[in-house]
Amino acid sequence: MRALAQRRGGSILRRVTVIAAGFAVVACAHREAVPSREPAYETAAVSGEPAPRNEVQVGYATWYGAALAGHMTASGERFDPSKMTAAHRSLPFGTWVDVTRVDTGQTVRVRIIDRGPFGHEERIIDLSHEAAKELGMLKTGVARVKVTILETGETR
């Protein structure tokens, strides 16, 4: 019986040694060098409309207006409800998007200057009063929309 216990103990010790040796080999292994990032190349400025990207989001739009007029937005700009602006949770400030109302096909182009909407997962964009007026959603307050992300016009 004692011999069996010693063999098992030796077997466990052997396994632990093999595993530890494996970790040591992996830890000492050299990784391939990560290639340096190539410098950005310059392109000629293209005038005209921003080109749509392949990124589209579908959800609900809400709007905010006069109560927040003059308040600082997350981008550092003062909110003006008469401008064609919007709030989005993650798009970079200065990004232009086309917002199309799904039921009517009406479209407005707005610039992202703030963060929001918060509290409702299905709400994807908060529009300024002027943008909501052009989409015809002032009375309802909420409309199902498709947001098409355009190339960034200006960055902040």
MARFI-402131 format. One record per residue: residue in three letters; x negated, y negated, z negated of N, C-alpha, C in turn. Coordinates in nm, 2 decimals. Last residue first. Layout:
+-----+--------+--------+--------+--------+--------+--------+--------+--------+--------+
:  aa :   n.xx :   n.yy :   n.zz :  ca.xx :  ca.yy :  ca.zz :   c.xx :   c.yy :   c.zz :
+-----+--------+--------+--------+--------+--------+--------+--------+--------+--------+
: ALA :      X :      Y :      Z :      X :      Y :      Z :      X :      Y :      Z :
...
+-----+--------+--------+--------+--------+--------+--------+--------+--------+--------+
//
This chain:
+-----+--------+--------+--------+--------+--------+--------+--------+--------+--------+
:  aa :   n.xx :   n.yy :   n.zz :  ca.xx :  ca.yy :  ca.zz :   c.xx :   c.yy :   c.zz :
+-----+--------+--------+--------+--------+--------+--------+--------+--------+--------+
: ARG :   1.38 :  -6.75 :   3.32 :   1.36 :  -6.83 :   3.20 :   1.30 :  -6.74 :   3.10 :
: THR :   1.40 :  -6.77 :   3.68 :   1.37 :  -6.70 :   3.55 :   1.35 :  -6.79 :   3.44 :
: GLU :   1.63 :  -6.78 :   3.94 :   1.54 :  -6.85 :   3.86 :   1.52 :  -6.77 :   3.73 :
: GLY :   1.75 :  -6.55 :   4.07 :   1.72 :  -6.68 :   4.14 :   1.62 :  -6.76 :   4.07 :
: THR :   1.70 :  -6.22 :   4.11 :   1.69 :  -6.32 :   4.02 :   1.66 :  -6.45 :   4.09 :
: GLU :   1.94 :  -6.06 :   4.33 :   1.80 :  -6.09 :   4.29 :   1.80 :  -6.22 :   4.20 :
: LEU :   2.25 :  -5.96 :   4.16 :   2.17 :  -6.02 :   4.27 :   2.03 :  -6.04 :   4.23 :
: ILE :   2.47 :  -5.72 :   4.07 :   2.35 :  -5.79 :   4.03 :   2.27 :  -5.83 :   4.15 :
: THR :   2.81 :  -5.73 :   4.05 :   2.70 :  -5.69 :   4.14 :   2.58 :  -5.78 :   4.11 :
: VAL :   3.07 :  -5.61 :   3.87 :   2.95 :  -5.70 :   3.86 :   2.84 :  -5.65 :   3.95 :
: LYS :   3.41 :  -5.59 :   3.89 :   3.28 :  -5.52 :   3.94 :   3.18 :  -5.63 :   3.94 :
: VAL :   3.66 :  -5.59 :   3.64 :   3.58 :  -5.65 :   3.73 :   3.46 :  -5.56 :   3.78 :
: ARG :   3.97 :  -5.66 :   3.49 :   3.88 :  -5.55 :   3.53 :   3.80 :  -5.61 :   3.65 :
: ALA :   4.01 :  -5.92 :   3.25 :   4.03 :  -5.87 :   3.38 :   3.93 :  -5.76 :   3.41 :
: VAL :   4.15 :  -6.13 :   3.01 :   4.07 :  -6.02 :   3.04 :   4.11 :  -5.97 :   3.18 :
: GLY :   4.32 :  -6.35 :   3.00 :   4.20 :  -6.35 :   2.91 :   4.10 :  -6.24 :   2.95 :
: THR :   4.55 :  -6.42 :   3.13 :   4.54 :  -6.29 :   3.07 :   4.42 :  -6.28 :   2.98 :
: LYS :   4.51 :  -6.70 :   3.19 :   4.62 :  -6.66 :   3.11 :   4.60 :  -6.52 :   3.05 :
: LEU :   4.27 :  -6.69 :   3.35 :   4.28 :  -6.77 :   3.22 :   4.39 :  -6.73 :   3.13 :
: MET :   4.20 :  -6.57 :   3.58 :   4.22 :  -6.48 :   3.46 :   4.23 :  -6.56 :   3.33 :
: GLY :   4.12 :  -6.65 :   3.84 :   4.26 :  -6.64 :   3.80 :   4.29 :  -6.56 :   3.68 :
: LEU :   3.87 :  -6.70 :   3.91 :   3.91 :  -6.56 :   3.92 :   4.06 :  -6.54 :   3.89 :
: GLU :   3.85 :  -6.97 :   3.84 :   3.84 :  -6.93 :   3.98 :   3.88 :  -6.78 :   4.01 :
: LYS :   3.87 :  -6.94 :   3.56 :   3.97 :  -7.01 :   3.63 :   3.97 :  -6.97 :   3.78 :
: ALA :   3.63 :  -6.82 :   3.51 :   3.75 :  -6.74 :   3.48 :   3.87 :  -6.81 :   3.55 :
: ALA :   3.45 :  -7.02 :   3.57 :   3.45 :  -6.90 :   3.65 :   3.57 :  -6.82 :   3.63 :
: GLU :   3.53 :  -7.22 :   3.38 :   3.54 :  -7.25 :   3.52 :   3.54 :  -7.12 :   3.60 :
: HIS :   3.47 :  -7.09 :   3.13 :   3.61 :  -7.13 :   3.16 :   3.63 :  -7.15 :   3.31 :
: SER :   3.23 :  -6.82 :   3.19 :   3.27 :  -6.96 :   3.15 :   3.41 :  -6.98 :   3.19 :
: LEU :   3.26 :  -6.47 :   3.09 :   3.25 :  -6.58 :   3.19 :   3.28 :  -6.72 :   3.13 :
: ASP :   3.10 :  -6.20 :   2.98 :   3.18 :  -6.31 :   2.93 :   3.16 :  -6.43 :   3.03 :
: ILE :   3.10 :  -5.85 :   3.06 :   3.05 :  -5.99 :   3.09 :   3.15 :  -6.09 :   3.03 :
: ILE :   3.20 :  -5.61 :   2.98 :   3.06 :  -5.61 :   3.03 :   3.01 :  -5.75 :   3.05 :
: ARG :   3.38 :  -5.41 :   2.77 :   3.37 :  -5.55 :   2.82 :   3.22 :  -5.57 :   2.85 :
: GLU :   3.37 :  -5.16 :   2.66 :   3.41 :  -5.17 :   2.79 :   3.41 :  -5.31 :   2.85 :
: GLU :   3.29 :  -5.21 :   2.39 :   3.20 :  -5.15 :   2.48 :   3.24 :  -5.16 :   2.63 :
: HIS :   3.33 :  -5.49 :   2.20 :   3.41 :  -5.40 :   2.29 :   3.32 :  -5.34 :   2.39 :
: GLY :   3.13 :  -5.63 :   2.06 :   3.25 :  -5.57 :   1.99 :   3.33 :  -5.48 :   2.07 :
: PHE :   3.03 :  -5.89 :   2.28 :   3.00 :  -5.79 :   2.17 :   3.13 :  -5.75 :   2.11 :
: PRO :   2.93 :  -5.98 :   2.61 :   3.02 :  -5.98 :   2.50 :   2.99 :  -5.87 :   2.40 :
: GLY :   2.62 :  -6.14 :   2.53 :   2.75 :  -6.10 :   2.50 :   2.81 :  -6.03 :   2.61 :
: ARG :   2.40 :  -6.42 :   2.58 :   2.42 :  -6.28 :   2.54 :   2.57 :  -6.26 :   2.50 :
: ASP :   2.35 :  -6.65 :   2.86 :   2.38 :  -6.62 :   2.72 :   2.39 :  -6.47 :   2.70 :
: ILE :   2.32 :  -6.69 :   3.13 :   2.25 :  -6.79 :   3.04 :   2.27 :  -6.75 :   2.89 :
: ILE :   2.35 :  -6.59 :   3.46 :   2.34 :  -6.54 :   3.32 :   2.26 :  -6.64 :   3.23 :
: ARG :   2.56 :  -6.75 :   3.69 :   2.42 :  -6.73 :   3.64 :   2.43 :  -6.69 :   3.49 :
: VAL :   2.80 :  -6.63 :   3.93 :   2.76 :  -6.69 :   3.81 :   2.62 :  -6.66 :   3.77 :
: ARG :   3.04 :  -6.63 :   4.18 :   2.89 :  -6.61 :   4.16 :   2.86 :  -6.70 :   4.03 :
: VAL :   3.34 :  -6.46 :   4.22 :   3.27 :  -6.58 :   4.18 :   3.12 :  -6.54 :   4.16 :
: THR :   3.62 :  -6.32 :   4.41 :   3.48 :  -6.32 :   4.37 :   3.42 :  -6.45 :   4.33 :
: GLN :   3.91 :  -6.13 :   4.43 :   3.85 :  -6.26 :   4.42 :   3.71 :  -6.24 :   4.36 :
: GLY :   4.04 :  -5.88 :   4.44 :   3.93 :  -5.90 :   4.53 :   3.86 :  -6.04 :   4.52 :
: THR :   4.24 :  -5.81 :   4.26 :   4.27 :  -5.91 :   4.36 :   4.16 :  -5.93 :   4.47 :
: ASP :   4.15 :  -5.60 :   4.09 :   4.28 :  -5.60 :   4.14 :   4.32 :  -5.70 :   4.25 :
: VAL :   3.87 :  -5.66 :   4.04 :   3.91 :  -5.54 :   4.11 :   4.05 :  -5.54 :   4.17 :
: ARG :   3.69 :  -5.95 :   4.09 :   3.81 :  -5.90 :   4.02 :   3.86 :  -5.78 :   4.10 :
: THR :   3.35 :  -5.96 :   4.09 :   3.47 :  -5.94 :   4.17 :   3.58 :  -5.88 :   4.09 :
: VAL :   3.08 :  -6.16 :   4.05 :   3.18 :  -6.09 :   3.97 :   3.31 :  -6.09 :   4.06 :
: ASP :   2.74 :  -6.15 :   4.12 :   2.87 :  -6.17 :   4.18 :   2.97 :  -6.09 :   4.09 :
: VAL :   2.48 :  -6.31 :   3.94 :   2.56 :  -6.19 :   3.97 :   2.69 :  -6.24 :   4.04 :
: TRP :   2.14 :  -6.41 :   3.88 :   2.27 :  -6.44 :   3.95 :   2.35 :  -6.31 :   3.97 :
: THR :   1.95 :  -6.46 :   3.60 :   1.99 :  -6.37 :   3.70 :   2.13 :  -6.41 :   3.75 :
: GLY :   1.89 :  -6.63 :   3.38 :   1.87 :  -6.68 :   3.52 :   1.91 :  -6.59 :   3.63 :
: PHE :   1.79 :  -6.37 :   3.16 :   1.84 :  -6.51 :   3.18 :   1.80 :  -6.56 :   3.32 :
: PRO :   1.84 :  -6.03 :   3.25 :   1.75 :  -6.14 :   3.22 :   1.82 :  -6.28 :   3.24 :
: LEU :   2.10 :  -5.84 :   3.10 :   2.04 :  -5.89 :   3.22 :   1.95 :  -6.01 :   3.18 :
: SER :   2.23 :  -5.76 :   2.86 :   2.09 :  -5.72 :   2.88 :   2.03 :  -5.78 :   3.00 :
: ARG :   2.49 :  -5.86 :   2.81 :   2.42 :  -5.81 :   2.70 :   2.27 :  -5.79 :   2.73 :
: HIS :   2.58 :  -6.19 :   2.93 :   2.56 :  -6.04 :   2.96 :   2.47 :  -5.99 :   2.85 :
: ALA :   2.77 :  -6.47 :   3.01 :   2.69 :  -6.40 :   2.91 :   2.69 :  -6.25 :   2.95 :
: ALA :   2.76 :  -6.73 :   3.27 :   2.82 :  -6.61 :   3.20 :   2.72 :  -6.56 :   3.09 :
: THR :   2.87 :  -7.01 :   3.48 :   2.77 :  -6.93 :   3.40 :   2.84 :  -6.82 :   3.33 :
: MET :   2.93 :  -7.26 :   3.63 :   2.95 :  -7.12 :   3.67 :   2.85 :  -7.04 :   3.61 :
: LYS :   3.06 :  -7.52 :   3.41 :   2.96 :  -7.46 :   3.50 :   2.99 :  -7.31 :   3.53 :
: SER :   3.24 :  -7.60 :   3.22 :   3.27 :  -7.63 :   3.36 :   3.17 :  -7.58 :   3.46 :
: PRO :   3.14 :  -7.53 :   2.97 :   3.24 :  -7.45 :   3.02 :   3.28 :  -7.48 :   3.17 :
: ASP :   2.81 :  -7.52 :   2.89 :   2.91 :  -7.62 :   2.95 :   3.01 :  -7.53 :   3.02 :
: PHE :   2.58 :  -7.48 :   2.64 :   2.69 :  -7.42 :   2.71 :   2.78 :  -7.53 :   2.76 :
: ARG :   2.24 :  -7.56 :   2.68 :   2.36 :  -7.59 :   2.61 :   2.48 :  -7.54 :   2.70 :
: GLU :   1.98 :  -7.31 :   2.66 :   2.05 :  -7.41 :   2.74 :   2.18 :  -7.44 :   2.66 :
: GLY :   1.87 :  -7.09 :   2.54 :   1.82 :  -7.23 :   2.50 :   1.89 :  -7.34 :   2.57 :
: SER :   1.97 :  -6.85 :   2.58 :   1.86 :  -6.89 :   2.67 :   1.80 :  -7.02 :   2.63 :
: ALA :   2.18 :  -6.84 :   2.41 :   2.07 :  -6.76 :   2.38 :   1.95 :  -6.79 :   2.46 :
: THR :   2.30 :  -7.18 :   2.39 :   2.31 :  -7.04 :   2.43 :   2.18 :  -6.97 :   2.39 :
: MET :   2.43 :  -7.43 :   2.17 :   2.31 :  -7.37 :   2.24 :   2.34 :  -7.22 :   2.27 :
: HIS :   2.73 :  -7.60 :   2.25 :   2.65 :  -7.51 :   2.16 :   2.53 :  -7.46 :   2.24 :
: GLY :   2.88 :  -7.73 :   2.44 :   2.77 :  -7.81 :   2.37 :   2.69 :  -7.72 :   2.28 :
: ALA :   3.17 :  -7.55 :   2.37 :   3.10 :  -7.65 :   2.46 :   3.00 :  -7.72 :   2.38 :
: LEU :   3.32 :  -7.36 :   2.24 :   3.17 :  -7.35 :   2.23 :   3.10 :  -7.45 :   2.32 :
: ALA :   3.58 :  -7.43 :   2.30 :   3.54 :  -7.42 :   2.16 :   3.39 :  -7.41 :   2.14 :
: ALA :   3.61 :  -7.42 :   2.58 :   3.59 :  -7.54 :   2.51 :   3.54 :  -7.53 :   2.37 :
: GLY :   3.54 :  -7.07 :   2.63 :   3.55 :  -7.21 :   2.69 :   3.52 :  -7.32 :   2.59 :
: TYR :   3.50 :  -6.75 :   2.77 :   3.50 :  -6.84 :   2.66 :   3.48 :  -6.98 :   2.71 :
: TRP :   3.65 :  -6.44 :   2.89 :   3.59 :  -6.57 :   2.91 :   3.59 :  -6.65 :   2.78 :
: THR :   3.57 :  -6.11 :   3.01 :   3.65 :  -6.20 :   2.92 :   3.59 :  -6.34 :   2.95 :
: ALA :   3.59 :  -5.82 :   3.21 :   3.54 :  -5.95 :   3.19 :   3.63 :  -6.03 :   3.09 :
: TYR :   3.52 :  -5.47 :   3.21 :   3.61 :  -5.58 :   3.18 :   3.54 :  -5.71 :   3.16 :
: GLY :   3.37 :  -5.28 :   3.47 :   3.42 :  -5.29 :   3.33 :   3.52 :  -5.41 :   3.32 :
: VAL :   3.09 :  -5.18 :   3.64 :   3.24 :  -5.19 :   3.64 :   3.29 :  -5.19 :   3.50 :
: GLN :   2.80 :  -5.28 :   3.81 :   2.86 :  -5.24 :   3.68 :   3.01 :  -5.27 :   3.70 :
: VAL :   2.54 :  -5.20 :   4.03 :   2.68 :  -5.25 :   4.02 :   2.73 :  -5.20 :   3.88 :
: GLU :   2.25 :  -5.23 :   4.21 :   2.30 :  -5.22 :   4.08 :   2.44 :  -5.29 :   4.07 :
: ASN :   2.11 :  -5.27 :   4.44 :   2.19 :  -5.15 :   4.43 :   2.25 :  -5.13 :   4.30 :
: ARG :   2.13 :  -5.62 :   4.49 :   2.06 :  -5.50 :   4.46 :   2.15 :  -5.39 :   4.46 :
: PRO :   2.19 :  -5.87 :   4.74 :   2.24 :  -5.78 :   4.64 :   2.15 :  -5.66 :   4.62 :
: ALA :   1.98 :  -6.16 :   4.78 :   2.02 :  -6.02 :   4.84 :   2.08 :  -5.94 :   4.72 :
: PRO :   2.09 :  -6.49 :   4.78 :   2.01 :  -6.38 :   4.72 :   2.07 :  -6.25 :   4.77 :
: GLU :   2.09 :  -6.69 :   5.08 :   2.16 :  -6.62 :   4.98 :   2.08 :  -6.51 :   4.91 :
: GLY :   1.81 :  -6.90 :   5.16 :   1.94 :  -6.84 :   5.18 :   2.00 :  -6.77 :   5.06 :
: SER :   1.46 :  -6.84 :   5.22 :   1.58 :  -6.92 :   5.18 :   1.71 :  -6.85 :   5.21 :
: VAL :   1.19 :  -6.69 :   5.09 :   1.30 :  -6.67 :   5.18 :   1.42 :  -6.75 :   5.13 :
: ALA :   0.85 :  -6.73 :   5.07 :   0.98 :  -6.76 :   5.01 :   1.08 :  -6.75 :   5.12 :
: ALA :   0.63 :  -6.46 :   5.13 :   0.68 :  -6.59 :   5.17 :   0.82 :  -6.61 :   5.11 :
: THR :   0.45 :  -6.32 :   4.85 :   0.54 :  -6.31 :   4.97 :   0.59 :  -6.44 :   5.01 :
: GLU :   0.16 :  -6.19 :   4.70 :   0.25 :  -6.30 :   4.73 :   0.33 :  -6.28 :   4.86 :
: TYR :   0.12 :  -5.91 :   4.49 :   0.09 :  -5.98 :   4.61 :   0.20 :  -6.09 :   4.64 :
: ALA :  -0.02 :  -5.83 :   4.18 :   0.10 :  -5.86 :   4.26 :   0.06 :  -5.94 :   4.38 :
: PRO :  -0.28 :  -5.59 :   4.14 :  -0.23 :  -5.73 :   4.13 :  -0.11 :  -5.75 :   4.22 :
: GLU :  -0.20 :  -5.27 :   4.00 :  -0.25 :  -5.35 :   4.12 :  -0.20 :  -5.49 :   4.10 :
: ARG :  -0.31 :  -5.15 :   3.70 :  -0.20 :  -5.20 :   3.77 :  -0.25 :  -5.29 :   3.88 :
: SER :  -0.53 :  -4.87 :   3.69 :  -0.49 :  -5.01 :   3.65 :  -0.38 :  -5.06 :   3.75 :
: PRO :  -0.44 :  -4.54 :   3.61 :  -0.49 :  -4.64 :   3.71 :  -0.44 :  -4.78 :   3.66 :
: VAL :  -0.55 :  -4.38 :   3.32 :  -0.44 :  -4.44 :   3.38 :  -0.48 :  -4.54 :   3.48 :
: ALA :  -0.76 :  -4.10 :   3.33 :  -0.75 :  -4.24 :   3.31 :  -0.63 :  -4.29 :   3.39 :
: GLU :  -0.65 :  -3.80 :   3.18 :  -0.69 :  -3.87 :   3.30 :  -0.67 :  -4.02 :   3.27 :
: ARG :  -0.78 :  -3.71 :   2.85 :  -0.67 :  -3.74 :   2.94 :  -0.72 :  -3.81 :   3.07 :
: HIS :  -0.95 :  -3.45 :   2.72 :  -0.96 :  -3.58 :   2.77 :  -0.84 :  -3.60 :   2.87 :
: ALA :  -0.89 :  -3.27 :   2.41 :  -0.89 :  -3.28 :   2.56 :  -0.88 :  -3.42 :   2.61 :
: CYS :  -0.88 :  -3.26 :   2.14 :  -1.01 :  -3.31 :   2.20 :  -1.00 :  -3.32 :   2.35 :
: ALA :  -0.63 :  -3.17 :   2.10 :  -0.66 :  -3.30 :   2.04 :  -0.79 :  -3.35 :   2.11 :
: VAL :  -0.64 :  -2.91 :   2.21 :  -0.55 :  -3.01 :   2.27 :  -0.59 :  -3.15 :   2.22 :
: VAL :  -0.83 :  -2.79 :   2.04 :  -0.86 :  -2.80 :   2.18 :  -0.77 :  -2.91 :   2.24 :
: ALA :  -0.69 :  -2.80 :   1.80 :  -0.82 :  -2.87 :   1.81 :  -0.85 :  -2.89 :   1.95 :
: PHE :  -0.47 :  -2.64 :   1.85 :  -0.45 :  -2.78 :   1.82 :  -0.58 :  -2.86 :   1.84 :
: GLY :  -0.61 :  -2.39 :   1.87 :  -0.54 :  -2.44 :   1.99 :  -0.51 :  -2.59 :   1.97 :
: ALA :  -0.70 :  -2.36 :   1.61 :  -0.80 :  -2.38 :   1.72 :  -0.73 :  -2.43 :   1.85 :
: ALA :  -0.46 :  -2.32 :   1.48 :  -0.54 :  -2.44 :   1.45 :  -0.64 :  -2.46 :   1.56 :
: ILE :  -0.39 :  -2.07 :   1.60 :  -0.30 :  -2.19 :   1.62 :  -0.38 :  -2.32 :   1.59 :
: VAL :  -0.59 :  -1.91 :   1.50 :  -0.57 :  -1.93 :   1.65 :  -0.49 :  -2.05 :   1.68 :
: THR :  -0.55 :  -1.93 :   1.23 :  -0.68 :  -1.97 :   1.28 :  -0.66 :  -2.00 :   1.43 :
: VAL :  -0.30 :  -1.81 :   1.20 :  -0.32 :  -1.95 :   1.16 :  -0.44 :  -2.01 :   1.22 :
: ARG :  -0.36 :  -1.55 :   1.28 :  -0.27 :  -1.63 :   1.36 :  -0.28 :  -1.78 :   1.33 :
: ARG :  -0.54 :  -1.47 :   1.08 :  -0.59 :  -1.47 :   1.22 :  -0.49 :  -1.56 :   1.30 :
: LEU :  -0.37 :  -1.48 :   0.86 :  -0.48 :  -1.56 :   0.86 :  -0.54 :  -1.58 :   1.00 :
: ILE :  -0.20 :  -1.27 :   0.93 :  -0.14 :  -1.41 :   0.92 :  -0.26 :  -1.51 :   0.93 :
: SER :  -0.37 :  -1.06 :   0.93 :  -0.30 :  -1.09 :   1.05 :  -0.25 :  -1.23 :   1.05 :
: GLY :  -0.45 :  -1.05 :   0.66 :  -0.55 :  -1.08 :   0.76 :  -0.49 :  -1.12 :   0.89 :
: GLY :  -0.21 :  -0.98 :   0.55 :  -0.27 :  -1.11 :   0.51 :  -0.37 :  -1.15 :   0.62 :
: ARG :  -0.18 :  -0.72 :   0.66 :  -0.08 :  -0.83 :   0.69 :  -0.14 :  -0.97 :   0.66 :
: ARG :  -0.40 :  -0.60 :   0.55 :  -0.39 :  -0.61 :   0.69 :  -0.29 :  -0.72 :   0.73 :
: GLN :  -0.34 :  -0.61 :   0.28 :  -0.46 :  -0.68 :   0.32 :  -0.45 :  -0.70 :   0.48 :
: ALA :  -0.11 :  -0.45 :   0.27 :  -0.09 :  -0.59 :   0.24 :  -0.21 :  -0.67 :   0.29 :
: LEU :  -0.22 :  -0.20 :   0.34 :  -0.12 :  -0.26 :   0.43 :  -0.11 :  -0.41 :   0.40 :
: ALA :  -0.38 :  -0.16 :   0.12 :  -0.45 :  -0.17 :   0.25 :  -0.35 :  -0.24 :   0.35 :
: ARG :  -0.19 :  -0.12 :  -0.08 :  -0.28 :  -0.24 :  -0.09 :  -0.35 :  -0.26 :   0.05 :
: MET :  -0.08 :   0.12 :   0.00 :   0.00 :   0.00 :   0.00 :  -0.09 :  -0.13 :   0.00 :
+-----+--------+--------+--------+--------+--------+--------+--------+--------+--------+
//
